[in-house]
């Protein structure tokens, strides 16, 4: 069973999955030096870590997040995942996708230490 989907397409389950919670605010200093701050929104950042992933599995993710972007111009994607048995959804955009070549001894390359960061819209 796939725990993670991007735009309805199942992707390989990561070795590590991290959710970072943060609050967006708008802040400024007033004349007396005090900081004033307004709440904007609570957001999440999702980090997928793959110790090793083959080219076919990684290219499936890259196709959704990066390759199609030039044609579709759709910067935001739908992430669905299970958290404690509850299906959750977020509209996200992709950060950088660093990858290190592990093995190219066959037609199917294997990448290591791949990190995919998705930031909530």
N, C-alpha and C positions, 0 to 999 in steps of 0.2 A: 504494500500500500504506500502510495506517495504521500509524504507529509507536507511537501512544498510544491506549489505550482506558481508559475509566472504566466500571466495572461491565459490561464486555463491549461497550460502545458506543464506536465509533471517534469520536475528536474531532479537530478541526483540528490539524495539526502546528504548533507554535509557531515564531515567528521565533527565539526564544532559549529554551534549556532549561538550567537550572542545578540541580545536585544539591549540597546542603550536607550534609556528614557531621559528626555531632557525637556526643559521648559523654554519657550521663546518669549522674550520680553522686549519691550521698547523702553529704554531708560535714558535719562539725561540728568545733569546737575542743574539745580536752580541757583538763583543769585546768592543765597547764603551758603552754598556749597553742599547742601543736602542732595542725596540721590533720590530721584522719584522714578518709579517703575510701573509700567502697565503690563499686565498679562496679555500675551497674544495667543499662544496655543501650547498644548502639550504635544510633543512629537516623539517618534521612535526612529532609531537607526538599527537596521538589521545587518549583521555581519555573518556571512557564510564562510567557513574555512574548510578547505579540502587538502588533506595531507597529500593525496595523489588522485588525479582524475584524468581519464583518457581524453584524447582529442575530440572524439564523437560526443561524449557527455558535456565537455566544456563548450564546444562549438554550439551546442543546442542552446545553452544559456547566453552565449555571446550573440547568437543570432537574434534572440528576443531583445536583449538590452542594448546592443550596439549596432550590429549590421543592418537591421531593418530601419534604424533611425534615419538613415540617409533617404530612404524612400517614403516611409510613413510619416516622418516628422512628429511621431508620437513619443514624447520624452517621458511620459508617465506610464507605469505598468501596474497591473493588479497582482499583488502578492497574496496568496492564500496559504495558511499554515495552521497546524494544530498546536494549541498550547493547553496543556493539561486536559486533553480530550475535547477542547472547545475549538471550533473552527473560527479563525480570525482572518480579517482582510485588511489590507493597507494599500493605498495608492502610493507608489514609490518611484524614485528615479535612481539611476545608477551612478555611483562614483567610479573611481578608477578600478581596473581589474588587473592587478599585478599577477604574473605567473612566471614560474621558473621551470625550464625544461629539465625533466628528470631522465627521460630516455627517448631516443629517436632511432632505436635499433631496428624497428619494424616500420611498416607503413603507418601504423597507428601510434602517434606520439603520446607520451604520458607526461603530464605536468604535475609539479609538486608545489606545495606551499601557496596554493591559490586562495586569494581572499576576494570576496565579492561583497561590496558594501551597498546597501540599498537604504535610501533616506526617505522618510515619509514626506509626502507633499505638503 
